Amino acid sequence: MLVWFTLYIKQVRTLTSSDWVATFEIYAQSKLDELRNEQQQLKLIPLENDHIRLTELKESNIYIIEDKEIMGFGAICHNEIRALFVHPNFRGNGIV
């Protein structure tokens, strides 16, 4: 069986201070998708205001996936994947 897909990853690099705004936006959109099917009404705390999650993220090695714009990010701490988020516009395109 032959499977064709387009791999959009042009560059994977470490996070820089100028990436935080895009990272917060991707997190917010992705988390809202994740919470959509919950039985109870949950309110999203923006990552920039969620001190526990943000601290855990900052303790990690954070990698940005981009091709002209930031498409997603992942975070690894020791042997644990702490975050893996892809902007909704780029899902289903072989990003990760």
C-alpha positions as MATLAB code, in Angstrom:
seq = 'MLVWFTLYIKQVRTLTSSDWVATFEIYAQSKLDELRNEQQQLKLIPLENDHIRLTELKESNIYIIEDKEIMGFGAICHNEIRALFVHPNFRGNGIV';
ca = [
       0.000    0.000    0.000;
       1.427    3.361   -0.999;
       0.478    6.352    1.158;
       1.104    9.890   -0.008;
       1.131   12.881    2.253;
       2.764   16.267    2.284;
       5.220   16.936    5.056;
       5.148   20.636    5.771;
       7.966   20.876    8.272;
      10.480   23.299    6.899;
      12.234   24.074   10.138;
      12.272   22.842   13.705;
      14.131   25.126   16.051;
      14.245   26.093   19.690;
      11.883   28.722   21.016;
      13.028   32.334   21.160;
      11.531   35.099   23.271;
       9.744   36.505   20.218;
       7.804   33.216   19.797;
       5.761   33.449   22.993;
       2.795   35.357   21.532;
       2.293   32.801   18.734;
       2.792   29.954   21.212;
       0.097   31.359   23.513;
      -2.309   31.682   20.565;
      -1.706   28.126   19.342;
      -2.166   26.807   22.882;
      -5.453   28.702   23.322;
      -6.950   27.477   20.054;
      -5.777   23.911   20.585;
      -6.939   23.706   24.194;
     -10.385   25.003   23.257;
     -10.651   22.198   20.690;
      -9.588   19.698   23.343;
     -12.199   20.946   25.828;
     -15.039   21.064   23.289;
     -16.317   17.548   24.090;
     -16.233   17.811   27.877;
     -19.523   17.156   29.657;
     -19.136   20.106   31.982;
     -18.575   23.729   31.062;
     -14.872   24.493   31.451;
     -13.200   27.859   31.166;
      -9.797   28.074   29.530;
      -7.117   29.823   31.527;
      -4.789   31.446   28.985;
      -1.344   29.897   29.138;
       0.251   33.251   29.926;
      -1.962   33.408   33.065;
      -1.657   29.745   34.053;
       1.445   29.961   36.203;
       1.695   26.220   36.889;
       1.525   25.129   33.232;
       3.701   28.011   32.071;
       6.356   27.165   34.666;
       6.340   23.516   33.566;
       6.623   24.591   29.948;
       9.528   26.928   30.690;
      11.351   24.080   32.469;
      11.208   22.135   29.212;
      13.064   22.240   25.928;
      10.567   23.935   23.613;
      10.695   23.407   19.858;
       8.950   25.528   17.240;
       7.688   24.070   13.956;
       7.484   26.642   11.188;
       7.291   27.306    7.498;
       7.046   31.083    6.994;
       4.938   31.176   10.155;
       4.779   29.205   13.370;
       2.650   26.115   12.822;
       3.027   24.419   16.176;
       5.262   23.665   19.098;
       6.325   20.849   21.341;
       8.018   20.680   24.720;
      10.125   17.906   26.192;
      11.355   17.678   29.768;
      13.730   14.789   30.411;
      11.868   11.845   28.823;
       8.393   13.366   29.008;
       6.488   15.147   26.250;
       4.948   18.054   28.119;
       3.262   19.763   25.198;
       2.484   19.089   21.568;
       0.223   21.576   19.829;
      -0.462   22.276   16.155;
      -2.354   25.347   14.987;
      -5.818   24.262   13.735;
      -5.068   25.612   10.237;
      -2.228   23.118    9.827;
      -3.705   19.951   11.316;
      -4.002   16.889    9.128;
      -1.087   17.945    6.954;
       1.688   15.774    8.336;
       3.095   18.362   10.726;
       3.933   15.837   13.435;
];
